[in-house]
Amino acid sequence: MTIGLPNTYYFPFDTLEAKSALPERWKPTPNNPVDPPSEHLASISLTSKSSKERHSSSSNVVVPHFSSQVDPLRKIDLASALQYGTAQGYPPLYYFVREFARNNMHPNHCYRGGPEIILTCGATDGFSKAVMALSNEWSPERDLVQDREGLLCEEFAYMGAIQSARPRGLNIAPVGIDDEGMRASGKGGLEDVLANWDFSKGRRPHLLYTVTIGQNPTTGTLSVQRRQEIYALCQKYDIIIIEDDPYWYLQYPTANSKRQSSSSSSSSAPSSSSAASSSPLPETPAKATKKPKSSGYAFLDSLVPSYVSLDPDGRVIRLDTFSKTVAPGCRLGWITAQPALVERILRITETSTQQPSGFVQSMIAELLMGPQQGGGGGKGGARDGKGWDFGGWVRWLEGLRGNYERRMNAMCVILDEGKWAVKTGRRRSLGAADEDQDEWSVVEKSPMFSFDWPLGGMFVWVRLRLETHPLHRKVALARLARAQWILWTTVPFLVLVSPGSIFAPSDNIRNEQAWKYFRLCFAACNEDEVEPLAHRFVDGIKKFWTIKDKETIDEILKDDDQEFGMTQVMKLDMGDDTSTAMISGPC
């Protein structure tokens, strides 16, 4: 009588049911490691299964209103899921994810007793809570400049996270990147930023936000060696690493040989100097001397490990999400970190969002775990009515990686073939005096754009090589880039890509170099649109390179003024008009 809970018999939902995929719906690609590189290639063809065949491999998931199971870590029903619960998450799902994180995702963790987890309403929610737990709000009207705290991030970053940190008054400090991601050394690298920090801006940053696999938007994937270098600097300067890893399962071995065969001149990564002198780094954990413990699954063993596996100090907070592996609308994810940090985040959760939606948690729990012995009434996501379990979940992740890897290959092959502007002509042989001498053909190639084959994620980061455009001496390059972006949206191209400016965490980066870059997303469009969209993207660039008069550029930009620029256009509601296909992606 003391507990203020509504009566579960009055919940209007008798069951929660859905038809779901079986774990083996999608075909995997080989598990060759991304780091170190592998020469083996998977098929670049997209899946050949028809829609009818795909959806025949499904089962019915049922969450009952009541379960007779008495163990709270195994009891899955609406009576418990829709009731007030603990901020740590729905107990069965919390327990499943915790075991998966400890034993399979991070078997080589450094924490005594293992890392702790807490379920979140997605990775952005997890990031906001981590920042709230580890920083103080700062206001120029109230506080001294020397008390202002800072957040380090890549020089092109996922701005959803950055914008959630800005209202707290954090000083955003971009760090230089290359084709791997955040750089540890060199001009603009992490050591340079920290060692030469301008204290007139506030305190030296003590938080680092990073996307380490398939970095959004630049697609970089950090090697273990680079992680060790960055971690050592975080030890030296006492920095907490917030590792946002929504694409960890989407690592693409097939991109290795393509990146190795590409010359440095064709890279799309921002140019940087890595030759700057650097002071000795603190000694990094020497776990490589021990034979690493297996996750139990070849697929997971092939993936580049998380910072959690390199963290003897307990200074890593890892953000995971079901958004890329189930659906973004689930608004469900989790944080993995040392127990003391998770306890602080738990207190914030208790007074803010509390646990995620009970509908979503119970459905995901039933899909993965299924009805336990003595449960009654429930049905999991496996063919026999049991749950997927850990093996089924890993098999689902393998299949997802396979499909996205085939999409990536399909798009990148077309981009690779179409990136060159080719000029042909005839010239006489050198030293030929006789007009009857044979002429010889001349072929000149110059890049119109460049990109790195992504080792992970959902994007391709393209750099326009506007210095090769016929008008590069007559029209400002930033203006040319804007005109190209608008041309893509017109007939017959009709593609919409994300301009680099929306990923710039500072005005300097936005004004000085962001205009060179565009992000393509091969995940968002329908499967049968990947190749046509890639062709239309390339055709739009080829058409733009044929423009040789400034007046045509002015005509393209006539309706584009400062108050209705590129960023504002991106925010337009497309409504019911789907005539322009999007390969920008909202991720």
ABEGO torsion letter per residue (X at the ends): XABBBBBAAABABABBBBBBBBAAABBBBBABBAOBBBABBBBABBBABBAAAAAABBBBBBBBABBABABAAABBBAAAAABBBBAAEBAAAAAAAAAAAAAAABAABABBGEBBBBBBAEAAAAAAAAAAAABBBBBAAABBAAABBBBBBBABBBAAAAAAAAAAGBBBBBBBBBAAEBBABEBGBAAAAAAABBAAAEBBBABBBBBABGBOAAGBBBBAAAAAAAAAAAAAAGBBBBBBBAAAABBBAAAAAAAAABBAAABABBBBBAABBBBBBBBBBBAAABBBBBAGBAAAAABBBBAAAABAAGABBBBBBAAAABBAAAGBBBBBBBAAAAAAAAAAAAABAEBBBAAAAAAAAAAAAEBBBGAEGBBBABAAGBBAEAAAAAAAAAAAAAAAAAAAAAAAAAAAAAABBBBBBBBBBBGBABAABBBBBBBBBBBABBBBBBABEABBBBBBBAAABAAAAABBAAAAAAAAAAAAABOAAGBBBBBAAAABABAAAAAAAAAABBBBBAAABBAAAAAAAAAAAAAAAAAAAABABAAAAAAAAAABBAABBAAAAAABBAEABAABBBAAEAX
